Each structure stands twice: as C-alpha cells, then as structure tokens.
C-alpha cells in the first residue's frame, strides 16, 4: 500500500503517491496487454506456417479453435484498451461519473 503523504523512489527521493500508483498502473496494463498479444503472435505464427496450415485443412476443429483463440485474444485487448482510454478520460475530466 502507498503511504498517503510521500514515498521514497529507488534513489531515495520523495515522490508523490499518485505518481507511484500511475507507474504501477502502467506496468500492470503493459503486463495485461502482453498476454493476449502473445496468444495472437502464436496464432499468427501458426497461420504463417505452411505445414501447420496443411494440417489444419485436414482438421477443421483445430482451425476453429485457432480462430476462436484469436477472437478471444482480440476481444481482451480491445476491452483493455477501452478501459485504458476510459481511465484517461476520467483523469482528464472529460467524463463525469454519475450515480
């Protein structure tokens, strides 16, 4: 948990807690985006591999699974990016939160 007054950074300097939270948030978002991105990369590599594609032509279930995986990964990334943009709008005051 972040101290409500000031926190020391890695060099021993006092930092604003909001900056610490922002840094941690950015690190978490980057981590969360890497997971679906890695899945998309693997699926792309399979689609680019002629031998793998030849096997998939003979196994439609494998092809369907690949397409499903790609769709899910893209949906996760889209949602994460939308959430990130919403956070940015909230922080800039462009969006009002209503009860």
ABEGO torsion letter per residue (X at the ends): XBBABBBBBAAGBBBBAAAAAAAAAAAAAAAAAAAAAAAAAAAAAAAABAAAAAAAAABAAAAAAAAAAAAAAAAAAAAAAAAAAAAAAAAAGABBBBX
